[in-house]
Amino acid sequence: MRPASEILLIVDVQNDFCPGGALAVPEGDAVVSVINALIPRFTHVALTQDWHTPDHTSFASGHAGRAPFETVELSYGEQVLWPDHCVQASEGAAFHPELDTTRAELVVRKGFRRHIDSYSAFFENDRTTPTGLAGYLAERGIDTICLAGLATDFCVAFSALDGRRLGFAVTVIEDACRAIDLDGSLAAMRDEMDRAGVAFTTADEV
């Protein structure tokens, strides 16, 4: 069993990010069995869940003449435009049916504000609006975060970077994650995580 000061934070293992979903991460469903095997090793487990309004500003469908994966400038900076995905209460927003959620003590829903996207488990994309996760972890005496889920180069990476910025020790369990890898985003974000002091490991090493 891992120390009680650690938490397994499972990021966005939802139907729309798995094969057949609206924004499928290649081999996204391959993380499920790895994560399920990790869960019993941790005292604390939490989940994040993308939870968008139907008319979310990050959806390409709301920007005339724009296509998914193009970028636009919004009030908080550059934003990738995505296919409509993880709409609140939809089947696509549900957790993968084989993911074991019974041990999760917290679900952090993110991206539910219409006018701002949210990759990180800690902050909206303006980098200042908090989700409340940091306070929860501090009050529970948790100082170390092990990250798994989807996608390595977006929500996992942004969560890892913000975790380090807030003073947490952060480890990414690489074989429990999969990436979108949009125009080299995986290599770029891995380098950024490395520079920030994020550690990398495998499920076997955990």
C-alpha positions in Angstrom: 0.0 0.0 0.0 1.3 3.5 -0.9 1.7 6.0 1.9 -1.5 7.8 3.1 0.0 11.1 2.1 -0.3 10.1 -1.6 -3.3 10.1 -3.9 -4.0 8.4 -7.2 -5.6 11.1 -9.4 -7.4 9.5 -12.4 -7.9 12.1 -15.1 -10.9 12.0 -17.6 -11.2 8.3 -18.3 -14.5 9.0 -20.0 -16.3 7.5 -23.0 -15.7 10.4 -25.3 -12.0 10.1 -24.9 -12.0 6.4 -25.6 -12.2 4.6 -29.0 -15.6 5.3 -30.6 -15.9 8.6 -28.6 -16.3 12.1 -29.9 -12.7 13.0 -29.1 -11.0 9.6 -28.9 -7.5 9.4 -27.6 -5.6 6.6 -29.5 -5.8 3.5 -27.3 -7.5 5.5 -24.6 -9.3 2.5 -23.2 -6.0 0.6 -22.7 -5.4 2.6 -19.5 -8.5 1.2 -17.8 -7.1 -2.2 -16.8 -3.8 -0.6 -15.7 -5.6 1.9 -13.6 -7.9 -0.7 -12.0 -4.8 -2.6 -11.0 -3.3 0.5 -9.4 -6.3 1.5 -7.4 -6.0 -1.0 -4.5 -2.4 0.2 -3.9 -3.6 3.7 -2.8 -5.4 4.8 0.3 -6.8 7.9 -1.5 -8.3 7.9 -5.0 -9.9 10.8 -6.9 -11.3 11.3 -10.4 -11.7 14.2 -12.7 -14.5 14.5 -15.2 -14.8 16.8 -18.2 -18.3 18.3 -17.9 -19.1 20.8 -20.7 -22.3 22.7 -21.5 -23.8 21.9 -24.9 -22.7 25.3 -26.3 -19.2 25.4 -24.7 -16.9 28.0 -26.1 -14.1 25.4 -26.7 -16.3 23.5 -29.3 -15.4 24.2 -32.9 -19.2 24.0 -33.7 -19.7 27.3 -32.0 -17.2 29.2 -34.2 -18.3 29.8 -37.7 -15.8 28.8 -40.3 -13.6 27.0 -37.8 -12.7 23.3 -37.7 -11.8 21.0 -34.8 -8.1 21.3 -33.7 -7.7 24.8 -35.0 -6.8 27.4 -32.4 -8.4 30.8 -31.6 -7.6 33.6 -29.2 -10.1 33.9 -26.3 -10.2 36.3 -23.4 -7.8 34.0 -21.4 -5.4 33.2 -24.3 -5.0 30.6 -27.0 -7.6 27.9 -27.1 -7.7 24.7 -29.2 -11.1 24.1 -30.7 -12.4 20.6 -30.1 -15.2 18.5 -31.4 -18.3 18.6 -29.2 -17.4 16.2 -26.3 -18.2 15.3 -22.7 -21.5 17.2 -22.7 -23.1 17.3 -19.3 -25.1 14.1 -18.5 -24.4 12.6 -21.9 -23.2 9.0 -22.4 -19.9 10.5 -23.7 -19.3 12.3 -20.5 -19.8 9.1 -18.4 -16.8 7.3 -17.1 -15.6 4.3 -19.1 -17.9 1.4 -17.9 -15.1 -0.8 -16.9 -13.3 1.8 -14.8 -13.5 0.9 -11.1 -14.9 4.1 -9.5 -16.0 2.6 -6.2 -12.9 3.7 -4.3 -13.0 7.3 -5.5 -13.5 9.7 -2.6 -13.8 12.8 -4.8 -14.9 13.6 -8.4 -13.7 17.0 -9.7 -15.9 18.2 -12.6 -14.1 20.7 -14.8 -15.0 22.7 -17.9 -18.6 23.3 -16.8 -18.3 27.1 -17.1 -19.5 27.9 -20.7 -17.0 30.6 -21.5 -13.7 28.9 -20.3 -12.2 25.6 -20.9 -10.4 23.6 -18.2 -7.6 21.1 -18.7 -6.1 21.1 -15.3 -7.6 19.4 -12.2 -6.6 22.5 -10.2 -7.4 25.5 -12.4 -9.5 26.6 -15.3 -7.6 27.7 -18.4 -7.3 31.2 -17.2 -4.8 29.7 -14.8 -6.4 31.5 -11.8 -9.9 30.2 -11.2 -9.5 27.2 -8.8 -11.4 24.0 -8.8 -10.9 23.5 -5.1 -8.8 20.4 -5.4 -5.7 21.9 -3.9 -7.6 22.8 -0.7 -9.1 19.4 -0.4 -5.7 17.7 -0.7 -4.2 20.1 1.8 -6.9 19.5 4.4 -6.5 15.7 4.0 -2.8 15.9 4.5 -2.0 14.7 1.0 1.3 16.1 -0.4 2.0 13.7 -3.3 0.0 13.1 -6.5 0.3 10.1 -8.8 -1.4 10.9 -12.1 -3.1 8.5 -14.6 -5.6 8.9 -17.4 -6.2 11.0 -20.5 -4.7 12.7 -22.2 -1.0 12.8 -21.3 -0.2 16.0 -23.2 -3.3 17.9 -22.2 -5.3 17.3 -19.0 -2.7 15.1 -17.3 0.2 17.4 -18.2 -1.7 20.6 -17.1 -2.7 18.9 -13.8 0.9 17.8 -13.2 2.3 21.3 -13.9 -0.2 23.0 -11.7 0.4 20.4 -9.0 4.1 21.3 -9.0 3.3 25.0 -9.1 1.3 24.5 -5.9 4.1 22.7 -4.1 2.9 19.0 -4.5 5.2 16.2 -5.4 3.9 14.9 -8.7 4.5 11.6 -10.6 3.0 10.7 -13.9 2.4 6.9 -14.4 3.2 6.8 -18.1 1.8 3.4 -19.0 -1.5 4.4 -17.2 -1.8 7.4 -19.6 -2.3 7.9 -23.3 -1.7 11.0 -25.5 -3.5 12.9 -28.3 -0.1 14.1 -29.6 -1.4 17.1 -31.6 1.5 18.5 -33.7 4.2 17.3 -31.3 2.3 18.2 -28.1 3.4 15.0 -26.3 7.1 15.7 -26.6 6.7 19.4 -25.8 4.6 18.8 -22.7 6.8 16.0 -21.4 9.8 18.3 -21.6 7.9 21.0 -19.8 6.8 18.6 -17.1 10.4 17.4 -16.7 11.7 20.9 -16.3 9.0 21.5 -13.6 10.2 18.6 -11.6 7.5 16.1 -12.4 8.7 12.5 -12.0 7.8 9.7 -14.4 7.3 6.0 -13.5 5.4 2.9 -14.6 2.6 0.9 -13.0 5.0 -1.9 -12.1 7.3 0.5 -10.3 4.4 1.9 -8.3 
